[in-house]
Amino acid sequence: MMDSSWAEQHGVGITPRNMVIGLGIASITSLGIVMAVTNPSQAAYETYATQKIVTLLDRNVCAEAPTAFGLRNDCKNLLKTNRSKIREFVADSTERRDFLFFSVYTTRLSVASFLPTYRVETIGAFHQFQIYETIQEN
């Protein structure tokens, strides 16, 4: 065990300032590790984006489709049966920029040349996604 007078003479003692600095560094390091471990994958984003698109189409397109001739039900069934194609579309239309602690996903949604294209920017961190910008490009 060290003599406290030797520690004080050589600046080895733990001061309150050093304690705060040490705790701050440990906290930031811990947060960085948690963020790196919980940075969601491309596959997780594709699942998330597919669900968002299906929900959006169901609420805004299928819900507005006429019930005559079963069109509304057909619309809902098309969404269910084509979920894998929608996911494939999302995968082909998305660019991921990985920053270790989080990722930014840019998805360009363009169905046909005569329809507008949308760019959707999403951030992924802590196993979560948050859309922060949606822009109509043309």
N, C-alpha and C positions, 0 to 999 in steps of 0.2 A: 504494500500500500504506500502511496506517495505521501510525503510530508506536505501539509497544506501550505507552509511557508515557501517551500521549493516551488510548488505549483503556482502560487501567487507571483513569485519572483520571475518565473519563466512564462507567464501569461497563459497557463494551461487551464485555469479555472473556468467553470461554466457560469457565465454571467447571464442575467435575464435576457439581455439583447441577443446573445448567442443562442439561448434556448428558443427564443421567438424565431430567429433566422432558421435554426435547425428544424423546428416544427413546420415552418412555411415551406422549406425545401422538401420535407417528407410529404407534406400534404399535396404539393404540386406534382411530385413524382408519383404518388399514389393515384391521383386523378388521371394523370397521363397513362398509367398502366391500365386503369379501369376503362378509359376511353379506347385505348388500342385494342383491348380484349373484346369490347362490346361494339366495335365498329362493324356495322352490318355488311353482309356480303352482297354481291351482285344478284345472286339468286333470291335473297330475301327482298331486295328492292323490286325485282321482277314480280314476285308474289304480291307485294304491297301495291305496285302500280296497276297490275292486272285487276286487283280487287277494286281499286279506286275507279278505274275506267268502267268496269262492269256495273258498279253501283251508280255511277254518273249516267251511263246509258239507260239503265233500268229506270231511274228516276226521271230523266229528262226526255228520253225518246220513247221507251216502251210504255211509260205511264200516259203519254200523250197519244199513243197509237189508238185508232178506233177499235172498239170491241167487236164491231161487225166482222163476220167471217173469221173470227178468232185471231185477228191480227195482233192484238196485244199479247195474247198467250204465245203466238208464234215468235214474236219479238223476244220475249223472256226465254223461250226455249232455245232460240238461236244463241243468246248470250251464254246459256248453260253449256250447250254442246260445243261452242267454239272458244271456250275459255283457254284452251291450250294454244290456239292460233292467236288469240289476243296476247297471250304471254310471249309468244314468239315474236309478234309485232313489236312489243315493248322491248324485248331483248335486242332486236335488230335496230331499234330507233334510239337506243340509250348509250350515252358515253359516261363512263365513271372516271372521276378524278379522285384518287385515293391520297389522303393526307395523313395516313397512319392513325390519327386520333379520330378522324371523321372522314366521310366521303361526300362528294358533291356529284349528283346525278343530273345529267341534262338529257331530257327526252324530247325529241321532235315528233309531234303527232301530225302526220300528213297522210290523209286517206286517198285523196284525188287532187289533181292539179287545179280543178275548178273550185275546190273547197279551201278555206283558210288553213294555214299550218300554225300549230301552237307549239311553243317552246316552254317546257315545264322544268323548273329548277327545284331540286329537292336536296336537302341535306340529311345525311344519315349519321346518327351517333347514338350511343347507349341503347342499341337494338331498336331504335325508333327512327321514324322518318317524318320530316316536316317540309311540306311544299312552301317555299318562300317566294316564288315568283312564277307567274303564268303570263306569257306574252303571246299575242296574236301577231305572227310575223308577216302575213300578207293577206 
